[in-house]
Amino acid sequence: MFSIFKKEVYRIFSDKKMIFSLFILPIVMMVGIFGLMGVLMGNMVSEVEEHVGIVYVQNAPEEVKTIINQSGYLDVADVTYLATDASAEEIADIRAAILAGEADLLITFDTEFMALAAAYQNAGDVIPQVTVGYNSSRNYSSAAASVFDDMVLEALETGLLQNRFGNLDLLTVFNTNRDLIIDEEKAGGQFLAMMLPYFMVIMLFASAMSVCIDAIAGEKERGTMAAMLLSPVKRSSIVYGKLFALSVLSVLSSIVYAGSAIFGMPLMTKGLGTDAAEVLPMNLSLSVPQAIQLVVLMITLVLLFVAVICLLSVFAKTVKEASSYVMPLQMVVMVVGFMIMLGNNENPERTTYAIPVYGTAVAVQRIVTSEVSMLEFGLSAISNLLCTVVIVLAISKVFKNEKVMLNA
């Protein structure tokens, strides 16, 4: 078994392509993806903030024009005032420009807006209207509408209320003081708790698949498996040696993946600026027991993936055929990852942790937020190991089948 183990390890580390794909590509890919995402999103936010909105205002009262001049709104928008009797064709052209992204806003005030606002006293009186026309599918237009609300309409509303009631403090019925009760350790890892299980499941499966298919189906295709089976070596030793070597290599590759992801994720918020870092904190602080739990679950999950992929590869005659067998399983694993990332796992049932793969992903999520118990951790690890043992026994049995192993 040890000889088979050494053979598999040597096969991987003597192949520069395998070394690159297992240990170098993950770092380049994960850090590059998250870094690029941060830069692109940061550029998008900056472009929206720096954009000078193209705004058309119809029937603007003098009070509104004063607010626009004094509030600094003209620094962020190019305002064109339309005549009260602007033609329907002109308005249609502006709406078409907003739809095409060539303009951002069309603000229309009711005729005699200020008079209607002053006359409104009782229920049933006419309420003056302001129509804000914008294109919600375009970032520039949506941002322009928000800025107009904040800088112009809120100031206009405050002035009208001041004229109507005098002391605006009388409108305050009560004050609300919000006492934030939060576990900072859990909050800091909340985003990582959503992302890490997904990436971990996908990465572990990808690293296992990259080494397992060639180790079984590849050797059958090249004919080296037949020579190995005819040698004076127990077939169980071949099975255990290969699985042990493949598991160790897969764990090493997955650790590189996980470390790259944890290092790369903060790069995404750094590209967005300090505000985004406050909204999406990515602080991962694990105690020694938590780190041990995380490593144990990764190992048990790798063992399960290695066993399943090897079992499927045993029945294939070529690497291409084995890949076609494994591909549906990879899709299932991706679905499980999405279920964890987008699902609600606030209070999962204890039996959930006994579900292979899915329960492990839930347990990892709860480890990051410091909410998993030893029983839940044990259920997840033991369920993976039990499934692995069953599959390994199945592989050992299949290895004794000459028809399957010799591609007869």
C-alpha positions in Angstrom: 0.0 0.0 0.0 2.8 2.4 0.8 4.5 1.6 -2.5 1.3 2.5 -4.3 1.0 5.7 -2.2 4.6 6.7 -3.2 3.9 5.9 -6.9 0.8 8.2 -7.0 2.5 11.1 -5.2 5.5 10.8 -7.5 3.2 10.8 -10.5 1.7 14.1 -9.5 4.8 15.9 -8.3 6.8 14.8 -11.3 4.2 16.4 -13.7 4.7 20.2 -13.9 1.2 20.6 -15.4 -0.4 18.8 -12.4 1.6 20.9 -10.0 0.5 24.1 -11.7 -3.2 23.1 -11.8 -3.3 21.8 -8.2 -1.2 24.4 -6.3 -0.5 27.5 -8.5 -3.6 28.0 -10.6 -5.9 28.1 -7.5 -3.9 31.1 -6.1 -3.9 33.0 -9.4 -7.5 32.2 -10.1 -9.1 33.0 -6.7 -7.0 36.1 -5.9 -7.4 37.3 -9.5 -11.2 36.8 -9.6 -11.9 38.6 -6.3 -9.4 41.3 -7.0 -10.8 42.0 -10.5 -14.4 41.9 -9.1 -13.5 44.6 -6.5 -11.8 46.8 -9.1 -14.6 46.5 -11.6 -17.3 47.2 -9.0 -15.3 50.1 -7.6 -15.0 51.6 -11.0 -18.7 51.3 -11.6 -19.5 53.0 -8.3 -17.0 55.8 -9.1 -18.4 56.4 -12.5 -21.9 56.7 -11.2 -20.8 59.1 -8.5 -18.8 61.3 -10.9 -21.5 61.3 -13.6 -23.1 64.7 -14.2 -26.8 64.0 -14.6 -28.8 65.4 -17.5 -32.0 66.7 -15.9 -35.1 68.4 -17.4 -37.5 70.3 -15.1 -41.0 71.4 -16.2 -43.1 74.0 -14.4 -40.4 74.6 -11.8 -41.5 77.1 -9.2 -39.1 79.9 -8.3 -38.7 78.3 -4.9 -37.4 75.1 -6.5 -35.0 77.0 -8.7 -33.7 78.8 -5.6 -33.1 75.4 -3.9 -31.4 74.0 -6.9 -29.0 77.1 -7.1 -28.3 77.1 -3.4 -28.0 73.4 -2.6 -25.1 72.7 -4.9 -27.2 70.5 -7.1 -25.9 72.2 -10.2 -22.5 70.7 -9.4 -23.8 67.2 -10.0 -26.4 67.9 -12.6 -27.0 69.8 -15.9 -30.5 71.2 -15.4 -32.6 72.5 -18.3 -35.9 74.2 -17.4 -38.8 73.6 -19.7 -41.6 76.0 -20.5 -45.0 75.3 -19.0 -46.4 75.0 -22.5 -43.7 72.5 -23.7 -45.1 70.5 -26.6 -46.0 66.9 -26.3 -43.3 66.1 -29.0 -40.6 67.7 -26.9 -41.6 65.7 -23.8 -41.8 62.5 -25.9 -38.3 63.2 -27.2 -36.9 63.7 -23.6 -38.6 60.4 -22.5 -37.0 58.6 -25.4 -33.6 60.1 -24.5 -34.0 58.8 -20.9 -35.0 55.4 -22.3 -31.9 55.4 -24.5 -29.6 56.6 -21.7 -28.9 60.0 -23.3 -30.7 61.8 -20.5 -31.4 60.9 -16.8 -34.4 62.7 -15.4 -37.7 64.5 -16.3 -39.1 66.3 -13.3 -42.6 67.7 -13.8 -44.3 70.0 -11.2 -48.0 70.6 -11.3 -49.1 74.0 -12.6 -49.4 76.5 -9.7 -47.6 74.0 -7.5 -46.8 76.4 -4.7 -50.3 77.8 -4.6 -51.8 74.3 -4.4 -49.4 73.5 -1.6 -50.3 76.6 0.3 -54.0 76.0 -0.2 -53.9 72.4 1.0 -55.4 72.5 4.5 -58.1 69.8 4.9 -58.7 66.3 3.7 -60.2 66.3 0.2 -58.2 69.4 -0.9 -56.1 69.0 -4.0 -52.6 67.7 -3.2 -49.9 69.0 -5.5 -47.9 66.4 -7.5 -44.3 66.1 -8.5 -43.6 63.5 -11.2 -40.0 62.1 -11.3 -39.4 60.3 -14.6 -36.3 58.1 -14.7 -35.1 54.8 -16.1 -34.6 52.3 -13.3 -32.7 49.9 -15.6 -29.8 52.4 -15.9 -27.5 53.2 -13.0 -27.0 56.9 -14.0 -30.7 57.6 -14.1 -31.5 55.8 -10.8 -28.7 57.6 -9.0 -29.8 60.9 -10.5 -33.3 60.3 -9.1 -32.0 59.5 -5.7 -29.8 62.6 -5.6 -32.7 64.9 -6.7 -34.8 63.5 -3.9 -32.1 64.1 -1.3 -30.9 67.5 -2.4 -34.0 69.2 -3.8 -37.3 67.5 -2.9 -36.4 67.0 0.7 -35.4 70.6 1.1 -38.6 71.7 -0.7 -40.7 69.5 1.6 -39.0 70.9 4.7 -39.6 74.5 3.6 -43.3 73.8 2.9 -43.8 72.1 6.3 -42.0 75.0 8.0 -44.4 77.5 6.4 -47.4 75.4 7.4 -46.5 74.5 11.0 -43.8 76.9 12.0 -41.9 74.7 14.6 -41.1 71.4 12.9 -40.2 69.9 16.2 -43.9 69.6 16.9 -44.1 67.0 14.2 -41.9 64.7 16.2 -44.1 62.3 18.2 -41.3 60.3 19.7 -37.6 59.5 19.2 -36.3 56.0 18.6 -33.0 54.9 20.0 -31.7 51.7 18.5 -29.7 49.5 20.8 -27.7 47.2 18.5 -27.4 43.8 20.2 -25.0 41.8 18.0 -22.3 39.2 18.3 -19.4 41.0 16.6 -17.5 37.8 15.9 -20.6 36.3 14.2 -21.3 39.6 12.3 -17.7 39.7 11.1 -17.9 36.3 9.6 -21.4 36.5 8.2 -20.4 37.2 4.6 -17.7 34.5 4.7 -20.2 32.1 6.2 -22.3 32.6 3.1 -19.5 32.3 0.6 -17.0 29.9 2.2 -19.1 26.7 2.3 -20.0 27.2 -1.4 -16.4 27.7 -2.5 -15.2 24.9 -0.2 -17.5 22.3 -1.6 -16.8 23.3 -5.2 -13.0 23.5 -4.7 -12.7 20.2 -2.8 -14.6 18.5 -5.5 -12.6 20.1 -8.3 -9.3 19.3 -6.7 -10.4 15.6 -6.1 -11.7 15.3 -9.7 -8.4 16.6 -11.2 -6.3 13.8 -9.6 -8.8 10.9 -9.2 -10.0 10.4 -12.8 -6.5 10.0 -14.3 -5.4 7.8 -11.4 -8.0 5.2 -12.1 -9.5 5.7 -15.6 -6.2 7.1 -17.0 -4.3 4.0 -15.9 -6.9 1.7 -17.3 -6.7 3.6 -20.6 -2.9 3.4 -20.7 -2.9 -0.3 -19.7 -0.8 0.3 -16.6 -3.7 -0.8 -14.4 -3.7 -4.2 -15.9 0.0 -4.7 -15.2 -0.5 -3.5 -11.7 -3.4 -6.0 -11.1 -1.2 -8.9 -12.4 1.6 -8.1 -10.0 1.9 -9.9 -6.7 0.1 -7.2 -4.8 -3.2 -7.4 -2.9 -5.9 -5.5 -4.8 -7.1 -4.1 -1.5 -3.6 -2.6 -1.1 -3.8 -1.0 -4.5 -7.2 0.5 -3.6 -6.2 1.8 -0.2 -2.8 3.1 -1.4 -4.4 5.0 -4.3 -7.2 6.4 -2.2 -4.8 7.5 0.6 -2.5 9.3 -1.9 -5.3 10.9 -3.8 -6.9 12.1 -0.6 -3.7 13.7 0.7 -3.1 15.4 -2.7 -6.7 16.6 -2.8 -6.5 18.0 0.7 -3.3 19.9 -0.1 -4.9 21.4 -3.2 -8.1 22.3 -1.4 -6.2 24.1 1.4 -4.5 26.2 -1.3 -8.0 26.9 -2.8 -9.5 27.8 0.6 -6.5 30.0 1.7 -6.6 31.8 -1.7 -10.4 32.4 -1.3 -10.1 33.7 2.2 -7.2 36.0 1.2 -9.0 37.1 -2.0 -12.5 37.9 -0.7 -11.4 41.0 1.2 -9.8 42.3 -2.0 -13.3 42.6 -3.4 -14.5 45.1 -0.7 -11.2 47.0 -0.7 -11.9 47.8 -4.3 -15.3 49.2 -3.3 -13.8 51.5 -0.6 -14.1 51.7 3.2 -17.9 52.0 3.2 -18.2 48.6 1.5 -15.8 47.1 4.0 -18.2 48.2 6.8 -21.3 46.8 5.0 -19.6 43.5 4.1 -17.2 42.7 6.9 -15.0 39.7 6.2 -13.2 39.1 9.4 -12.5 35.4 9.9 -11.2 34.7 13.4 -11.3 31.0 14.4 -10.3 29.6 17.7 -8.1 26.5 17.8 -11.1 24.1 18.3 -13.0 25.8 15.4 -9.9 25.5 13.1 -9.6 21.8 14.0 -13.3 21.2 13.3 -13.0 23.0 9.9 -9.9 20.9 8.9 -11.6 17.7 10.0 -14.7 18.4 8.0 -12.6 19.3 4.9 -10.7 16.0 5.3 -13.8 13.9 5.6 -15.4 15.7 2.7 -12.3 15.1 0.6 -12.3 11.4 1.5 -16.0 11.2 0.4 -15.4 13.0 -2.9 -12.3 10.9 -3.7 -14.1 7.7 -3.0 -17.1 8.6 -5.1 -15.1 9.9 -8.1 -12.8 6.8 -7.9 -15.9 4.5 -7.9 -17.3 6.2 -11.0 -13.8 6.1 -12.7 -13.5 2.4 -12.1 -16.4 1.7 -14.4 -15.0 3.9 -17.2 -12.6 2.7 -19.9 -11.1 6.1 -20.7 -10.6 9.4 -19.0 -13.2 11.0 -21.3 -15.8 8.5 -20.3 -15.0 8.9 -16.6 -15.3 12.7 -17.0 -18.8 12.2 -18.5 -19.7 10.0 -15.5 -18.5 12.6 -13.0 -20.0 15.7 -14.6 -23.6 15.1 -13.4 -22.2 14.6 -9.9 -20.3 17.9 -10.2 -23.6 19.7 -11.1 -25.2 18.2 -8.0 -22.4 19.5 -5.8 -22.7 22.9 -7.4 -26.5 22.9 -6.6 -25.7 22.0 -3.0 -23.3 24.9 -2.8 -25.9 27.3 -4.2 -28.5 26.0 -1.7 -26.1 26.8 1.2 -25.1 30.2 -0.2 -28.7 31.4 -0.9 -30.7 29.3 1.6 -31.8 30.1 5.1 -29.8 28.0 7.6 -30.5 30.0 10.8 -31.8 27.0 12.8 -31.2 23.8 10.9 -32.5 20.5 12.3 -30.0 18.2 13.9 -30.7 15.6 11.2 -29.6 18.0 8.6 -26.0 17.6 9.7 -26.2 13.8 8.9 -26.8 14.5 5.2 -23.5 13.9 3.4 -22.0 17.0 1.7 -25.0 19.2 2.4 -24.8 18.7 6.2 -21.0 19.3 6.0 -21.5 22.6 4.2 -24.1 23.7 6.8 -21.6 22.7 9.6 -18.9 24.8 8.0 -21.2 27.8 7.8 -22.0 27.4 11.5 -18.4 27.0 12.4 -17.5 30.3 10.8 -20.3 32.0 12.8 -19.4 30.1 16.0 -22.7 28.4 16.3 -22.0 24.7 15.7 -22.1 22.2 18.6 -19.9 19.2 19.0 -22.9 16.9 18.4 -23.7 18.6 15.1 -20.0 18.6 14.1 -19.8 14.9 15.0 -22.9 14.0 13.0 -21.5 15.7 9.9 -18.0 14.1 10.1 -19.3 10.6 11.0 -21.8 10.6 8.1 -19.1 11.5 5.6 -16.8 8.8 7.0 -19.5 6.1 7.0 -20.4 6.9 3.4 -16.7 6.8 2.5 -16.2 3.4 4.1 -19.2 1.9 2.2 -17.9 3.3 -1.1 -14.3 2.1 -0.5 -15.6 -1.4 0.2 -17.6 -1.2 -3.0 -14.4 -0.1 -4.9 -12.5 -3.0 -3.4 -15.2 -5.4 -4.6 -15.2 -3.9 -8.1 -11.4 -4.2 -8.3 -11.8 -8.0 -8.0 -14.1 -8.0 -11.1 -11.7 -8.8 -14.0 -14.3 -7.8 -16.6 -14.6 -4.3 -15.2 -10.9 -3.8 -14.4 -9.5 -5.1 -17.7 -12.0 -3.4 -19.9 -13.2 -6.7 -21.2 
